[in-house]
Amino acid sequence: MPVSKQLKLQHLLWRTGFGPATADWKSWESRPESTWWSKIKEFSTGQPEYYDVADNAVKGLLLGAGEIGRMESDNLDKDKKRQVRRQSREDLRNLNVRWLNEMIYSKAQLREKMALFWHGHFASRNINILYQQQLLDIIRKNALGNFGDLLRAVSKSAAMLAFLNNQQNKKQHPNENFAREVMELFTLGRGNYTENDIKEAARAFTGWGYELNGDFVFRRRAHDEGSKTVLGQTGPFDGDDVLDILLRQPQTAVYITRKIYRFIVNEEIVPEDRIQALATRFFQRQYSITGLLDDIVGSPWFYAPENIGARIKSPVELWVGLRRTLPFEPQDPLSQILVQNALGQTLFYPPNVAGWPGGRTWIDASSLMLRLRLPQLVAWQGDFNVSTKDDDDQNMGEGDALRDRQKRLVSEVNWTPVLDLFGKTPDAQLAEQMARYLWQLPEARPPLDVMEEHTDRSSRDKRIKTTFMQLMATPEFQLC
């Protein structure tokens, strides 16, 4: 069955962004199909804004002293460390909401979608607000650029060096954590290196560290200047040399291509010949991320029926997409952190260095029930009596306080875009047309009889609202 123009457009907007904003849908529909991808890329050109939400107290402690060291050193006394951690947790909540708003409202949907991908690929769990906002800036600036530049910048970030313990990597006592994850998770993938490669690469990364303000520093006295052998190449390598060696491996292009393909196209059906062809082009073009996306989106199989509606929306994709579909403003923005936590994906708090596994792991009995209830909780001010994860870090150290404050997802819903979009649709066609808009399925067949029983027909507006809400509260809406 041929894929309709409408479904193709929705597919493109979901996979390269967070779905269509209802208020902008008509303008997208009016554009020729040949201009969609170029317009999406055009909206994501230019440098993103640097998010600086760090409290002045933290800046004064970490930026003003000019000290070299780390949080665990004696440069800060216990009271100052405690103050930094407490304030950083609060600032991280604000950074979370600030980035969410960018995903929701920015036209640079492609940049923010790929930044979310890299946020999971280069997972770093660090409560230092300065380091996290520096890493986020690196990811957002390089999200569509060159993978080699992105890899190098992330590898020299304080957030990653701290998370992977490279500050402790010295020639007398090499620490292998950083070298192992650079190979296993960031470039080659498991099974494409040896334990000796890791040991030798760890020696090359000795001396890589950071100052309290987050600046990268190379401590030559801590660096092992001896000869190393990494992936068959021998020399007095340093960290930059090892990254160059990794980027010269075609396997790095294959590994990154496969991950992006699963994120953009299909998590379950991943044809190996297709991955190899894409990776060859990616490698030949020196790791151009936008070039790889051009090849993916420009391929006819991108719009194949088996790839449409084949991905389960991550919690962040679901929430951001919901807010773009049904515009609303939470009365307390921080309530959104509880939603993320309850659904299993809190920005800046990946479960481990491998990031979120994704796919079917997003869904279990409790999370599915919450996902189905979310639209009603938002629109009808429902009780948010949901158990969140018992992770004090994810609740920013104030889990009980947040739960006590957030009994309802109180929001101001703007129904105008929905009413404008479907205001002229005949009653008999309303559910089917809405389903085609909300569900990423080649054939949208809503249960009309069941829906009619729960539709408020007291006015035209209420019919539209209750029909729309029912279709969002379905398993089909969980897919993109």
N, C-alpha and C positions, 0 to 999 in steps of 0.2 A: 504494500500500500504506500503510495507516494506521501512524503511528509509535506504538510501544508506550509506555506510561507509564514504564517503566524507561529506555528510550532518551531520552525527553524529559528526565527528571531528570538523567541523565548529561550530556546536551548542555548543560543549564542550568548544571550545576556546573563543566563544563569552560570554558564561555565566560565565565562571571562569576567564575571562580576557577581553581584548578589541578587540577580533577578531584576525584572523591570520595575521601576517606580511607577505606580499607577498613574500619578499625575503627569508623567512623561510618555506614557504608552502611545498615545495618538501621534506624537511627533516622531517616534521611532517607526510606527507603522507607515507613516507617509514617506519615509526615506526609501530610495531604491535599494534592493538587496545588495547590489554591487558596492554600495558605500558603507555598509554596516561596520565591517571590520576596520576600515580606515578611520572611520569616525570614532570608534572605540579607542583605537590607538592614539588618535589626535587628542582626545580628552585626557590622556595619561601622560602627555609630554610635559616638560618643565620639571623643576625641582619641587619636591614636597616641602611643606612647612615643617620646621623642627619643633617638636612638642617639648616644651620646657615647663613641666609641672612641679619640679622639685622645689620644696620649701626653702626659704632663705636660710633657715637654721642648718639644714643639711649642706647647702652650698658653702656656708661659712665654715663648717667643720672640715669639709672635704676639698674645697676649692681654695680657701683663703690661706691655708697654712703652707702650701707649697711643699709638703712633706712627701717623701717617697716611701712607699710601703703598701700595706694592705690592711683590711679591717681587722684581721686576726693578730696584727703586730702590736707593739707597745706604743705606737704613735697616737693611739686614742685610748683614753682610760675607759674603765667599764661603764661609767655613767654616760660618757659621750657615745660609746658604741650602742648602748641601749637606746639613747635618744635618736641616733641615726636610724636604727632598725625600726623603731616605732613610727617615726615620721615617714620613713621610706615606704612602709606598708600602706600608710594613708595616701601617700602620693601615688603609689602604684594603682590604687583604686581609681584615682583621677585620671591616670594615664590610660587605664583600661577603657573608661567611659569616653575619653577624648578620641581614642582610636576607633571605637565603635561608631561614634558620630561621623567620623570621616568615611567609614565604610557605608553608612546609611545615606549621607547627603552628598558626598563628593561625586562629581562626574568622572573622576579618575578611578572608575570601577576596576579596570584591568590592573592598574598599579596596586590597589589595595587588596585585590583578590590574590595576586601573586605574592604580595607581602605576607599575607596570611599563610600561603604555602611555605614560604621561606621561614616564617616564624616557627612552623612545625619542623621543618628540615633542620634548621640550626637551633634546636631547642636549648634554651638556657633558663634555668630556674635560679634566680638571684634576686634577693630582696633589696639590693642597692638601687635606688631609683635613678641615680645618675648613670649607672652602667646600663640599666635596662633602656632608658630613653636614648642613650647613645647607640645601643645595638639596634633598636627599632628604627632609628634614623638611617643607619647603614643599610638595613634591609629594604626600607622603603625607597631610598635613593637608588639602589642597585637592583631593584626587583625586576626590571625589564632590560637591564643592561647586559654586562658581560659576567658570566659565571665566575671566571677567574678573578676578576676584580672583587666580586662579592665574597668569594671564598677567602681571599687574602685579607680583606677588611674585617670580616667576621672573626677570622683567626687571630687578629691582633686586637680585638676588642676586649676591654676589661671584663665584660660580662662573661664571655666565653672562656677566657684564660682563668678567671676565678672559678667558674663552675667546674672546669675540668682540671683544676689543681696545677696548672702549669707554673704558677708562682713558686711552687715548691720544686720545680724541675731544675736541678743543678747538677753540674758535672760529677760531683762527689756522690750524689744520690739521685739518679735519673727517675723521674715519675712518668709512667707510660700512659696515663689516662688520656691526655690531650692527643698524643700521636695515634693511639688506638681509635678514638672516635673520629678523628679527621679521616682516617682510612675507612673504617667500617661504616660510618653513618653519613659522612659529608662528601665522599668522593667515590671510592672503589666498590664499596659494599662487601659484606662478609664473604670470606672464602677466596678473595682475590689478592691476598697478601699472606705473608708468613709471620710467625711470632718474632722471628729475627728482624724482619722489616720494621716491626713496631719498636723493638728495642733500639735499633739503629736510628730510626726517625726520632725517637724520644731524645736521644743524645743530640740530634741536630736542633731540637727545639729548646734545649737548655739555655737559660738566660732570657727567654721571652717572658716579659712580665708587664706590669702596669703600675702607674702612680696612683695615689689616693684619688686624684681627680679624674681617673679613667684613661689618661694618656698612655699609649704604648711606650714601653721602655725596653731596650736591649741591654742587659747587664753582662758585659763581656767577661767579667771575672767569673761569672757562673756558667759560662758557655764552654762546652767541650769542643775544642778545636781540632780534635783528632779526625782521622779518616773514618768514614762510615760507608756501608754498602746498603742501599735502599732500592728494592725492586731491580736488582741486577746492576745498578750504577754505583760507582765508587768515587769518593772524593771527600774533602774536608767540608761537608755540607753544613749549612745553617738552615733555619726554618723556612726561609724563602726558597732555598734550593729544593727542599723536600716538596713544597707546594708546587713548584715548577715540574718536578718529576711526576707528581700525581696528575697534573693537568696534561702531561704528555701521554698519559695512558688512555687509549681509546675506551677502555672499560669505564673510566670516569664519565665519559659522555653517555655510554649505555646506561649506567646506573641513574644518572640525573634524568635522562630522557624517560626511562621507565617510570620514575616517580612522578614526573610532570604529566605523563600520559595518563596514569591512574587518577591523578587529581583533576585533569581537564576533560578526559574522554570517558574512561570506563575502568572501574576498579577490579572487575572480575574477568572481563574478556580483554586480554592483552596479547595480541598476536606478536610472536617473537620476530618474524620477518619485518613487520612494520616498525618495531622498536629499533632493529638494527639499521634499517634504512634511514629513519629519522636521526638516530645517533651519529651515523656517518656524516650526514649533513651538518649536524650540530658541531661535531669535531672539526670538520673542514672549515667551518665559518668561525672557528676560534671561540666557541661557546657563546654565541649571541643568543640570549634568551628570547628576545623578540623574534629573531629569525626562526627559532624552533617553534614558537607559537604561530608564526606565519605558516610554516609547513603543516602544522596540525590543523589549524582552522581552515586553511585553504584546501585541504584534502576532502574529496567527496565522502569518504567514510566518516568524517566528523559528524555529518548529519544522518548517518545510517540509523534506522529505527532501533537497532539493538543498543545504540549509544545514547538514546534519548530517554530521559527518566530512569537512567540506570544507576545513578549515584544516590546514596542516602545523604541528605544534607547534614553537615556537621552542626553541632549546637550553635556555633557562631553564624554559620550560613543561614540556619533556620531563623534565628532571632533577627538578624539584620534583614533578611528577605521579608520576614513578617512585617517589620517596620517600614519597609519600602512599599510593600503591597497594601498595607492598611496603615496609613500615617498616624502615628500617635507619639506622645511625649510622656514618659513616666514622670509622675510627680516627684519621685525621688530617684534620680538617675542611678544611684548605687544599688537599687533593687535589681538591676540587670546583672550584677555580679552574682547574686544568689541564683538567678536563673541559669547562668553559665555553670555554676558549681553543681546545681541539681541535675543538669543535663550532661555533665561530664567533660566540659571544655572551658576552662577559665584562662583567659588571655594572660600571658606571662607566667603561668604556673603549669607547664607541661608535666605529665606524670613522671617522666625520666628523660634522659638525654636523647632517647629515640623519638621523642615527641608523642603525639597522639596516634594510635594505630589506625583509627578511622574505620570506614566500611561498616560492616555489620556490628562492630563493637559499640557503635553509637546507640544501638537499640537493645534494651532489655525490658522486662515487664514494667518496671516503675518509670523508666525514662520515656517509654512509648506513651503511657497514660498521661504523663505531664505534657509531652509534645502535642497530643491531641487536645488537651485542655487549654493550652496557651492562648489561642485566639479568644476564647470565652473569658479567660481570666483577665485579659487585657481590656476587651470591649465592655464586659459587664461587671468589671471591678470584683472579680471573684476572690475568694480566700486563697492565699498562697501557703497552704499548710502542707509543705513538702519537705521531706528530710533531705538535707544537703550532705555532701561528703564530709566525713570526719577528718578534715585536713585543715589544721589551724592556719597553715601558710596560705591556702587558697582562700580562706575567709579573711585574710589579711590580719590575722591575730585578733579579730573581733567578731568571731562567728556568732556567739550568743547575742551580742549587742545588735548585730545586723538582723538576726532572725526576730528579735523582739520588736524591732522597728518596722519590719516589713511583714505585715499581716495580709496586705492586699497589694496587688499590682495596680495601684491607682494611676490612671493615665487619662490624658486628654486626647480623645480620638477625633481625627479629622476625617469625616466620612465624605467630604465634598468630592475628592477625586473618584471614589467608587461610584457615587451617585451620578456624577457627570459621565463616567464611562458607560454605565449600564442604564442610564435614565430613560433612554429611548428604546430599549430592548423589550419586545413584547413579553408578557408574563409567561406564555407558553414556551418561549425560547430562553428564558432567563437562566435557568439552572445549567443548561447545556453550554451556553456561551460563557458563563462564568467558569464552568469546569474546564473548558478549553483554555481559558486564561490562567487558571490557578494550577492545573495539573499538567505535568510534563509527560503526557501519554499520547501516542498516535490516535487512539480512539478514547475520548472521554465520555463515559456513560454513567452519569450520576444516578443513584437510586431515587428516581423522581417520586414514587409513591411514598417512600419513607420520609423523604425530605418535605413533601407537602404537608405531612402530619405535624411537622415541627416548624412550619413557616408561619410567621405572623403576617396575616393578610389584612390587618386593620388599616393599613395605609400603604401607598406605593413605596415610600422610603423604607418602611419596616420590612416589607417583603424583600427588597433588595438587600437590606442589612442582614436579615436572618438567613437568607439563602447563601449569601457570601460567607457568613460565619460557619455555616454547616459544612461548606466545601473546604474551608481551611482546616477544619477539625477532622481531617480524614487521613488515613495512611498514605493516600496518593499525594497529599501535599508535602509529605516528608521526603519526596524524591525530586531530583532535578537532573 
